[in-house]
Structures are given as structure tokens and as C-alpha cells.
Amino acid sequence: MRVVIQRVSLASVSVDAKIVASIQKGLLVLIGIEDADTQEDIDWLVGKITKIRIFEDENQVMNDSVQDVDGDVLVVSQFTLQAATKKGNRPSYIKASKPEIAIPLYENFVQKIEKELNKNIQTGIFGADMKVALVNDGPVTIIIDSKNRE
């Protein structure tokens, strides 16, 4: 699994010109799923996402997590995060999971974050043509790959 985490002051997802999800201060999480992903990947990533200290504390130091600041989370599926760009100029999405594999993992990922944060998580609509709007706070953008645990 690959995720792009953006610290936001607000973010929303629209489908067919209608806002389907929105948050204020928190994290926008874009997630790309591949066939090799497992519950272990979900558990590890959720732990990282909910505990990563990228929010400023009272001393203006990035020392707080989304849990610490009671922030919101918006999760959006994005198969293009699994793009392979090694050869040629057209990305290959061969590693991106098909919906029958990706949807249950995506739903499990969202449920795990909800349980960890003890709050409802906003989501886009899996497979839809979504328009994502955000105000990146900082900007702070972190990329995490569960297969490359640095």
C-alpha cells in the first residue's frame, strides 16, 4: 500500500459537482492498493498515519499527531499511486488492484482508522471520477509505502 498524507486546514471530495465528503483541520490520505497488500500492511499504515507527529504543538514544533489535535481524516482511493514509471513515458498500473481485491482492503483500512481514532472518517467514492480540493497546511506532505518501511 502506498499513501500520500497531506496535513490540511480543509479538504473535500466532489463527485458530479456535489460534495460527498469534507473535513476541516486534519489529514487527507490518498491510498493506492496492490494485490500483495495484507492486513499487516493496513495495521502498520494505520499506526503510522494516526500517530505521525506532523501537527504543531503550543511551541510551533511539529510534535502532535492527528489524534493529539483531534483532527479529521479524509481517505480517498487513488489507484494511480501504484503507477510504475521505470519504462517509457506512459505509467503502467499493472500493480494496482482490481476492485474485487481493493475494495475490501480499502474498507478495512477506513474501519481501522475509525477504530483507532474513535471517530467517523470521511471518504471519497471508490472508483468514481472524484475532484479533490484541499488547502495543504504548511505545506506538509508525507509519502509512505508499506512495502518500503524506511
WOKA-V387489 format. One record per residue. N is the residue number from 1. RES is the residue in three letters. PHI is phi in radians with two decimals (999 if undefined). PSI is psi in radians with two decimals (NA if undefined). Layout:
BEGIN
N;RES;PHI;PSI  N;RES;PHI;PSI
END
This chain:
BEGIN
1;MET;999;2.44  2;ARG;-2.10;2.40  3;VAL;-2.28;2.57  4;VAL;-2.01;2.13  5;ILE;-1.89;2.23  6;GLN;-2.15;2.21  7;ARG;-1.34;2.17  8;VAL;-2.21;2.68  9;SER;-1.65;-0.34  10;LEU;-2.90;2.65  11;ALA;-2.73;2.66  12;SER;-2.64;2.81  13;VAL;-2.22;2.30  14;SER;-2.08;2.51  15;VAL;-2.29;2.23  16;ASP;0.95;0.74  17;ALA;1.14;0.28  18;LYS;-2.06;2.29  19;ILE;-1.22;2.14  20;VAL;-1.82;-0.27  21;ALA;-2.79;2.55  22;SER;-2.73;2.64  23;ILE;-2.41;2.86  24;GLN;-1.74;-2.41  25;LYS;-0.95;2.22  26;GLY;2.86;-2.52  27;LEU;-2.16;2.33  28;LEU;-1.69;2.14  29;VAL;-2.04;1.98  30;LEU;-1.64;2.29  31;ILE;-2.25;2.31  32;GLY;-2.04;2.26  33;ILE;-2.00;2.44  34;GLU;-2.10;2.85  35;ASP;-1.04;-0.53  36;ALA;-1.34;-0.08  37;ASP;-1.26;2.55  38;THR;-2.37;3.14  39;GLN;-1.04;-0.59  40;GLU;-1.07;-0.71  41;ASP;-1.10;-0.76  42;ILE;-1.07;-0.88  43;ASP;-1.04;-0.77  44;TRP;-1.13;-0.83  45;LEU;-1.14;-0.74  46;VAL;-1.07;-0.71  47;GLY;-1.04;-0.76  48;LYS;-1.14;-0.85  49;ILE;-1.11;-0.77  50;THR;-1.35;-0.31  51;LYS;-1.98;-0.15  52;ILE;-1.10;2.30  53;ARG;-1.67;1.54  54;ILE;-2.19;0.20  55;PHE;-1.87;2.52  56;GLU;-1.32;2.43  57;ASP;-1.55;-2.96  58;GLU;-1.11;-0.29  59;ASN;-1.73;0.22  60;GLN;1.11;0.53  61;VAL;-1.92;2.38  62;MET;-1.22;1.64  63;ASN;-2.38;-0.03  64;ASP;-2.02;2.62  65;SER;-1.71;3.05  66;VAL;-1.07;-0.55  67;GLN;-1.13;-0.79  68;ASP;-1.07;-0.62  69;VAL;-1.70;0.11  70;ASP;0.92;0.75  71;GLY;-1.40;2.88  72;ASP;-1.60;2.86  73;VAL;-2.34;2.35  74;LEU;-2.11;2.09  75;VAL;-1.88;2.26  76;VAL;-2.26;2.19  77;SER;-1.24;2.42  78;GLN;-2.62;1.60  79;PHE;-1.06;-0.43  80;THR;-1.15;-0.24  81;LEU;-1.16;-0.30  82;GLN;-1.63;0.26  83;ALA;-1.09;2.38  84;ALA;-1.78;2.20  85;THR;-2.11;0.25  86;LYS;-1.12;-0.75  87;LYS;-1.93;2.39  88;GLY;1.17;-2.92  89;ASN;-1.94;-0.09  90;ARG;-1.80;2.06  91;PRO;-1.07;2.53  92;SER;-1.78;2.37  93;TYR;-1.93;0.43  94;ILE;-1.04;-0.51  95;LYS;-1.41;-0.30  96;ALA;-1.21;2.31  97;SER;-1.20;2.57  98;LYS;-1.27;2.76  99;PRO;-0.91;-0.67  100;GLU;-1.10;-0.44  101;ILE;-1.66;-0.75  102;ALA;-1.24;-0.69  103;ILE;-1.05;-0.86  104;PRO;-1.07;-0.66  105;LEU;-1.17;-0.74  106;TYR;-1.06;-0.84  107;GLU;-1.11;-0.68  108;ASN;-1.12;-0.73  109;PHE;-1.03;-0.84  110;VAL;-1.10;-0.80  111;GLN;-1.07;-0.67  112;LYS;-1.16;-0.70  113;ILE;-1.14;-0.74  114;GLU;-1.01;-0.78  115;LYS;-1.15;-0.76  116;GLU;-1.12;-0.71  117;LEU;-1.62;-0.21  118;ASN;1.00;0.79  119;LYS;-2.73;2.79  120;ASN;-1.21;2.45  121;ILE;-1.89;2.36  122;GLN;-1.42;2.57  123;THR;-2.44;2.78  124;GLY;-1.40;-2.90  125;ILE;-1.95;2.00  126;PHE;-0.94;2.23  127;GLY;1.44;-0.13  128;ALA;-1.38;2.81  129;ASP;-1.43;1.73  130;MET;-1.79;2.59  131;LYS;-1.97;2.06  132;VAL;-1.85;2.20  133;ALA;-2.05;2.46  134;LEU;-2.73;2.74  135;VAL;-2.00;1.84  136;ASN;-1.30;2.10  137;ASP;-1.56;1.91  138;GLY;2.34;-1.20  139;PRO;-1.29;2.52  140;VAL;-2.20;2.05  141;THR;-2.38;2.20  142;ILE;-2.17;2.38  143;ILE;-1.94;2.26  144;ILE;-2.29;2.32  145;ASP;-2.09;2.09  146;SER;-1.17;-0.26  147;LYS;-1.60;-0.10  148;ASN;-2.35;1.28  149;ARG;-1.39;1.52  150;GLU;-1.48;NA
END
